[in-house]
Amino acid sequence: MDLEYLASVGILGYQSGLWPSPCESQPSAAGAENEVDIAEQDELFSSGEVRIPSALNNVFFQIDFSLASVAPPSFAACVLALNRHGLPLSKELSLDIDDMDISAIAEVLSVFGQLQQLQRHCFLAATGLPPMFRHVPPAASLCRIFAMAQVRRCKVHFQHSSSEEFVCSYFDAMCEDLQVSARDFEGLYTLTEVLPSVYSVHTDSRLVLGSTFLRFQEYYECPNPEIRHHAFEFNQFKTWYVQKNRGGFDYYLQWPGFNIPSWVLDDARAGKLGSPLRPQELPAGPFHWPSTNDERDGPLLS
């Protein structure tokens, strides 16, 4: 057994309580809401210096491990999403992972271990994590676990149509549960004028991007004539989308970018796109959008 590898991916670090630093924006004082005494965790499996706990908890997830077989070692995990009160977020937002070997469970411990010292206000961003986990860290962790399971041929069981739908549903549910505001999303975007009257809005998270621009994009050119150029509710679009898409509601993870003409934003400002608007669709404060005399022509947002 390669102990150096296990240390590098986190199992041996977990044994000693040596996890990556918490997000830079959060206090690390003793008594934080998510503090866990790793030394008190029950041990599920031990082989020499390798110790695997029976559970790993943080403010976002409760993960319970079980040993399916000893020779060779095979593990299973139950991952349960938690709400702001530390209770199950939804019975639909849980997943079971089977047929994990030592290397697979090492990655599960490493990925979810990075969330160990985060607080709930780090849901949208955590600057102290590795780059691929900094943006919506809990959802990024789920994406990593799904990718790991596919590569290592682990079996994953959940109630959604696809792993992408699971992640999108988790993101929406947590934004609602945590009562995320427009101000919370404000710092996730950068705006630049790339050409005269052409503005680029950039964010590092597809979940943030897709959820922000869904209403604008579908009002602009949705294939459904009942939605295109009409006011609509989010759940109305979601129902239509799920009916035509095998993967369920995976919208946010399918769009790398959008091109939105300014007349769509003018219509949004006039309240023509429908309601209620979600926090990421609302301005965090007063704003002015540049436009031309022709309401169907003007600056382009991309």
Secondary structure, DSSP 8 states (H G I E B T S, - for coil): --HHHHHHHTHHHHHHT------TTS---TT-TT---GGGS-EEEEETTEEEESEEE-SSEEEEEEEEETTTTEEEEEEEEB-TTSSBS-TTSEEEEEEE-HHHHHHHHHHHHTTTT--GGGSSB-TTS-GGGSBSHHHHHHHHHHHHHHHTT-EEE-SSSSHHHHHHHHHHHHHHHTT--HHHHHTT-EEEEEETTEEEEE-S-HHHHHHHHHHHHHHHH-S-TTTTTS---HHHHHHHHHHH-TT-S-GGGG-S---EEHHHHHHHHTT-S-SS--GGGS-SS-------SSTTS--EE-
